[in-house]
């Protein structure tokens, strides 16, 4: 469950691991006994989560997962309910943050019992994010009731942010948290993390546990992946550096969104190639970025009592035995499946209240700048000769599309919808691989992890670095496909 005390920014004490734990083999581990109750809890929770997030099923002529079907059903069938619910959460976030800040600064007096009931330390934040949450609470009714100027509430600005982002995130996080919490509390995190250690630590310098965050993003949403990261961080199982790397390198767009982008640029027939190329791009950029500043300089400190992974060496069978043992121990000390589900849902609601106003205010500002100002056309001019040199068609269209994704990931695909097939492929793959955009992921990271902190300037720098790394990789892939007559 999200630790409210750990999220009270003012009085945190950073903790460090005093020494690297000794590497162990399977002979050094006291393996858990296979008792019926904890084994049943782990297996049932694992299978429920696996089905919900990973089992492909046909739906409306497409192959997707039950999680995506449920989210689309709720937001599509009950848009008024989803909108009212999102509006209530955003207004609550602005109100509770204001209450918490007034109390913290001594402007009002609230009894400790009431402050505890309202979890006021949880809502405390910095002055800028207080402003963003309150601004979101002001903007939400404007967009919900559609009472404002066209440049603010139109389909390309407020309509896009509210209908595509806010409603989705408001539903995705609480529902996703129910099933993700089953993994985290009942052994799935330990099992997946142990099995993924030989890949995640050597290649990306993060614990094997980070594999669950990545899978949650790929099959669910970046918001679900970030929920996992916050949850594990509060437990002392991620350091600040781990969180920074996972958030900026592995909070990816979902498989479903990759399909949406591919369809928008009329390249859906190349979806398997686009998705595999996307995974390659994510892996290569992450491999490079974790080894250079700013990510390499983030301190390896913790905000809770450190509980890093025990270094382990062995065969694949040994890893499986160790992972299963870790999972069973975790399931044995945890509560029931129902308890874990309820805690996950409550945590998801609280987290959504916390970040939704920030996403709305920052995201709307970013999209308005992209839609109604020539900023990106102007700053992209130096890139035109670069793209011409690389042999990318329609360079004058590709240049602004290559950087406007920092505002909203979907806009680049719209800009190149009528361009050459090679240009459409290039921008489709680039936009989904840049990851950092200020209509959702960037404000979410800054607000959720202000205790690290993840800063605006670093996200801008990382977006630029990702783009510089991605351009030659995608260019090679694009020309290879063109050589084989696929583009």
Secondary structure, 3 states (H helix, E strand, C coil): CCCCCCCCHHHCCCECCCCCCCCECHHHCCCCCCCHHHHHHHHHHHHHHHHHHHCEEEECCEEEEHHHHHHHHHHHHCHHHHHHHHHHHHHHHHHHHHHHHHHHCCCCCCCHHHHHHCCHHHHCCCHHHHHHHHHHHHHHHHHHHCCCCHHHHCCCCHHHHHHHHHHHHHHHHHHHHHHHHHHHHCCHHHHHHHHHHHHHHHHHCCCCCHHHHHHHHHHCCHHHHHHHHHHHHHCCCCCHHHHHHHHHHCCCCCHHHHHHHHHHCCCHHHHHHHHHHHHHHHHHHHHHHCCCCCHHHCCCCECCCCCCCCCECCCHHHHHHHHHHHHHHHHHHCCCHHHHHHHHHHHHHHHHHHHHHHHHHHHHHHHHHHHHCCHHHHHCCCHHHHHHHCCCCCHHHHHHHHHHCCCCCCHHHHHCCCCCHHHHHHHHHHHHHHCCCCCCHHHHHHHHCCCCCCCHHHHHHHHHHHHHHHHHHHHHHHHHHHHCCCC
